[in-house]
């Protein structure tokens, strides 16, 4: 495991995310993970949901080496070799998947990454497919907790184009690409999971976050 990287954040959130993914993903499907990072999520999710095929990806070469190391250590047949995907660059090197997952991504990337994520998801997801986002979000322009406000300030100090995104803006970006917010799920540590469906309109949650 000489190439393996380890993320404290991944270790903290992997279990609650796995439990929710069991509910919101189809029982047997191909899942594309955007910005897989260390690969710890991929290994855990592939083990926890053995009927799924997990396709990790990351634009960073060191991250892809780490993903390979964790996948080899896990010894699982349902993890594919990682792809070099930058969410902002279209088209992605995939044709059709049943779900796209992005965990702790859009707040540590420019807004263009959110737009790219929606564009790529629209192009690759089957009708009714799931886009799953996890991380901290603002609601109505306000932070949901003081700790999130402090975190947002630290992100913007590191890079002015980063920052915690507002659910309304993210939902609007999704709608522009045929992705409609179906669920907003409270998660530990003041985080949220947003579940979008491609092509399915009319959910109460989608209407709530429509201006």
C-alpha positions as CSV (number, residue, x, y, z in Angstrom):
1,X,0.0,0.0,0.0
2,X,3.0,2.3,-0.6
3,X,0.9,4.5,-2.9
4,X,-2.2,4.6,-0.7
5,X,-3.4,7.9,0.6
6,X,-5.6,8.3,3.7
7,X,-8.2,11.0,4.3
8,X,-9.6,11.7,7.8
9,X,-12.7,13.2,6.2
10,X,-13.3,10.0,4.2
11,X,-12.9,7.9,7.3
12,X,-15.5,10.0,9.1
13,X,-18.2,10.1,6.5
14,X,-17.9,6.8,4.7
15,X,-20.3,4.8,6.9
16,X,-23.3,7.2,6.8
17,X,-22.9,7.7,3.1
18,X,-22.8,4.0,2.5
19,X,-26.0,3.5,4.5
20,X,-27.8,6.2,2.5
21,X,-26.5,5.0,-0.9
22,X,-27.9,1.6,-0.1
23,X,-31.3,3.2,0.0
24,X,-31.1,5.7,-2.9
25,X,-29.2,3.7,-5.5
26,X,-30.7,0.9,-7.7
27,X,-29.9,-2.5,-6.2
28,X,-27.6,-3.4,-9.1
29,X,-26.0,-0.7,-11.2
30,X,-22.9,1.0,-12.5
31,X,-21.8,4.0,-10.4
32,X,-19.4,6.7,-11.5
33,X,-17.6,8.5,-8.6
34,X,-16.2,11.9,-9.5
35,X,-13.1,13.1,-7.6
36,X,-12.6,9.8,-5.7
37,X,-9.6,11.2,-3.9
38,X,-7.7,8.6,-1.9
39,X,-10.0,5.8,-3.0
40,X,-11.2,4.9,0.5
41,X,-14.8,5.6,-0.5
42,X,-14.5,3.4,-3.5
43,X,-13.2,0.4,-1.5
44,X,-15.7,0.8,1.3
45,X,-18.7,1.3,-1.0
46,X,-17.8,-1.6,-3.3
47,X,-17.5,-3.8,-0.2
48,X,-20.8,-2.6,1.4
49,X,-22.8,-2.7,-1.8
50,X,-21.4,-5.8,-3.6
51,X,-24.1,-5.8,-6.3
52,X,-22.9,-2.4,-7.6
53,X,-20.0,-1.9,-10.0
54,X,-18.0,1.1,-8.8
55,X,-16.1,3.3,-11.3
56,X,-13.8,5.7,-9.5
57,X,-12.2,8.7,-11.1
58,X,-9.9,11.6,-10.3
59,X,-7.9,14.2,-12.3
60,X,-4.9,13.8,-10.1
61,X,-2.4,11.0,-10.9
62,X,-1.3,10.5,-7.3
63,X,-5.0,10.1,-6.3
64,X,-5.5,7.5,-9.1
65,X,-2.4,5.5,-7.8
66,X,-4.0,5.6,-4.3
67,X,-7.3,4.4,-5.6
68,X,-5.5,1.4,-7.3
69,X,-3.7,0.6,-4.0
70,X,-6.9,0.6,-2.0
71,X,-8.7,-1.4,-4.6
72,X,-6.0,-4.0,-4.7
73,X,-5.9,-4.2,-0.9
74,X,-9.7,-4.7,-0.8
75,X,-9.4,-7.5,-3.3
76,X,-12.9,-6.8,-4.8
77,X,-14.0,-7.5,-8.3
78,X,-16.6,-4.8,-8.5
79,X,-14.1,-1.8,-8.5
80,X,-13.0,-0.7,-12.0
81,X,-9.6,0.9,-12.6
82,X,-9.8,4.7,-12.0
83,X,-10.5,7.1,-14.9
84,X,-8.8,10.5,-15.4
85,X,-11.9,12.7,-15.3
86,X,-11.9,16.5,-14.7
87,X,-15.5,17.4,-14.1
88,X,-15.1,20.7,-16.0
89,X,-13.9,19.0,-19.2
90,X,-16.4,17.5,-21.5
91,X,-17.1,14.9,-22.7
92,X,-16.3,12.5,-19.9
93,X,-14.7,9.2,-21.0
94,X,-17.8,7.2,-20.1
95,X,-20.9,6.5,-22.1
96,X,-23.7,5.5,-19.8
97,X,-24.0,5.0,-16.0
98,X,-26.8,4.5,-13.6
99,X,-25.6,6.9,-10.9
100,X,-23.0,9.6,-10.4
101,X,-21.6,10.3,-6.9
102,X,-19.6,13.3,-5.8
103,X,-18.6,13.5,-2.1
104,X,-17.0,16.6,-0.7
105,X,-16.3,18.0,-4.1
106,X,-18.1,21.1,-5.1
107,X,-17.1,23.3,-2.2
108,X,-13.4,22.7,-2.8
109,X,-13.6,23.5,-6.5
110,X,-14.6,26.5,-8.6
111,X,-18.3,26.9,-9.5
112,X,-17.4,25.7,-13.0
113,X,-16.9,22.3,-11.4
114,X,-20.5,22.3,-10.3
115,X,-21.7,23.2,-13.8
116,X,-19.4,20.6,-15.3
117,X,-20.7,18.0,-12.9
118,X,-24.3,18.7,-14.0
119,X,-23.3,18.8,-17.7
120,X,-21.5,15.5,-17.4
121,X,-24.2,13.8,-15.3
122,X,-26.8,14.9,-17.9
123,X,-24.8,13.3,-20.7
124,X,-23.9,10.0,-18.9
125,X,-26.9,9.2,-16.7
126,X,-29.7,7.0,-17.9
127,X,-33.3,8.4,-17.6
128,X,-34.2,8.3,-13.9
129,X,-30.5,7.9,-12.9
130,X,-29.2,9.3,-9.7
131,X,-26.8,12.1,-9.0
132,X,-25.7,12.1,-5.3
133,X,-23.9,15.1,-3.8
134,X,-22.6,15.1,-0.2
135,X,-21.0,18.0,1.8
136,X,-21.8,21.2,3.6
137,X,-24.4,23.5,1.9
138,X,-26.0,26.9,2.6
139,X,-29.8,27.3,2.5
140,X,-31.3,30.6,1.4
141,X,-27.8,32.2,1.5
142,X,-27.3,31.3,5.1
143,X,-25.0,28.7,6.7
144,X,-26.7,25.9,8.6
145,X,-24.2,26.0,11.5
146,X,-21.4,28.3,12.8
147,X,-18.8,25.6,12.1
148,X,-19.8,25.7,8.5
149,X,-19.5,29.5,8.4
150,X,-15.9,29.2,9.7
151,X,-15.1,26.4,7.3
152,X,-16.4,28.5,4.4
153,X,-14.2,31.4,5.5
154,X,-11.2,29.1,5.6
155,X,-12.0,27.7,2.1
156,X,-12.3,31.2,0.6
157,X,-9.0,32.2,2.2
158,X,-7.3,29.3,0.5
159,X,-8.9,29.9,-2.9
160,X,-11.3,32.7,-3.6
161,X,-13.2,30.5,-6.1
162,X,-13.9,27.9,-3.5
163,X,-16.7,28.0,-1.0
164,X,-19.8,26.3,0.4
165,X,-22.5,26.4,-2.2
166,X,-26.2,27.4,-1.8
167,X,-28.7,24.6,-2.3
168,X,-30.9,26.9,-4.4
169,X,-28.0,27.6,-6.8
170,X,-27.0,24.0,-7.0
171,X,-30.6,22.9,-7.7
172,X,-31.0,25.5,-10.4
173,X,-27.8,24.3,-12.0
174,X,-29.2,20.8,-12.0
175,X,-32.5,21.8,-13.5
176,X,-30.7,23.5,-16.3
177,X,-29.4,20.1,-17.2
178,X,-32.5,18.0,-16.7
179,X,-31.6,17.0,-13.1
180,X,-34.2,17.5,-10.5
181,X,-33.7,17.5,-6.7
182,X,-35.6,14.6,-5.2
183,X,-34.3,14.5,-1.6
184,X,-32.4,16.6,0.9
185,X,-31.1,14.4,3.7
186,X,-29.4,15.7,6.9
187,X,-26.1,14.0,7.6
188,X,-23.7,14.0,10.6
189,X,-21.4,17.0,11.3
190,X,-23.8,19.6,9.7
191,X,-23.5,18.1,6.2
192,X,-26.3,17.3,3.7
193,X,-26.8,14.8,0.9
194,X,-28.7,16.0,-2.1
195,X,-30.2,13.4,-4.4
196,X,-31.1,14.4,-7.9
197,X,-32.9,12.3,-10.6
198,X,-32.4,12.8,-14.2
199,X,-35.6,13.7,-16.0
200,X,-38.0,13.3,-13.1
201,X,-39.8,16.5,-12.2
202,X,-42.2,17.6,-9.6
203,X,-40.8,16.5,-6.3
204,X,-41.8,18.6,-3.3
205,X,-38.1,19.2,-2.5
206,X,-37.4,20.5,-6.0
207,X,-40.3,22.9,-5.7
208,X,-39.0,24.0,-2.3
209,X,-35.7,25.1,-3.8
210,X,-37.1,26.7,-6.9
211,X,-37.2,30.5,-6.8
